[in-house]
């Protein structure tokens, strides 16, 4: 085991406990930055290209240059992951518009971005497979949730409200349609068909979502990306949530009411098996 808390900050590896950022950092003052969460299975970053593509899109959307090349990021991830003991970890990276001398809303003339990477242990395969409870709430967020921005106050409040209500996650809706979870993608199963909202600027293009749709395709599970109304969610046979840290997890109750018969469904069981096999193959270094 290496040091359990090593991070990368602006070109250097260091102990997380001794990393320091100025209070003038625009990430701190304005939430002016973007981030990624990348699962590593057996020390191997999963779907690295897709995460780096989404990072590049987020950076371009806020007019920040990518501070590192794909190779540069890969090296940093390897170093941080190794320093923290390898194995199954969740890499967190954040890039902000840096620390200019003064606080002004407009972009500073010149400032180096702040680049930060840390990692933490990833839950075991299937850790959430026994099921989660969700609340269903109005989506209070801005109109560009396709940008993985560090400004997450609505997500934080919605998640906290779910926890206070005895649930695990908030499923969000806007204009009568499901968008996503506070930190996850939403799927439902109805009459044997999988569905998830089509991508639009009001939700994050989840990388785990992409993986689940690929697995559905490979295994002949019919699926559609389409609008999902509130009543349809409430009357679905199965509802799932997915994310880099949760993989895929069944939702057993929404606002206290059971989803289907209130236990993980058969389509979920199949997807869980396919996902676990993919995770194991990745950990063995053979990422399909
Ligand atoms: N969040 N939607 C939102 C709002 C999210 O925050 C996340 C993930 C997802 C799922 O995306 P992915 O499958 O690429 O993880 C969807 C991460 C895990 C987080 O903020 O910690």
Boltz pocket constraint, residues with backbone or C-beta under 6 A from the ligand:
constraints:
  - pocket:
      binder: B
      contacts: [[A, 37], [A, 145], [A, 180], [A, 181], [A, 182], [A, 183], [A, 184], [A, 185], [A, 204], [A, 205], [A, 206], [A, 207], [A, 208], [A, 209], [A, 242], [A, 243], [A, 244], [A, 245]]
      max_distance: 6.0
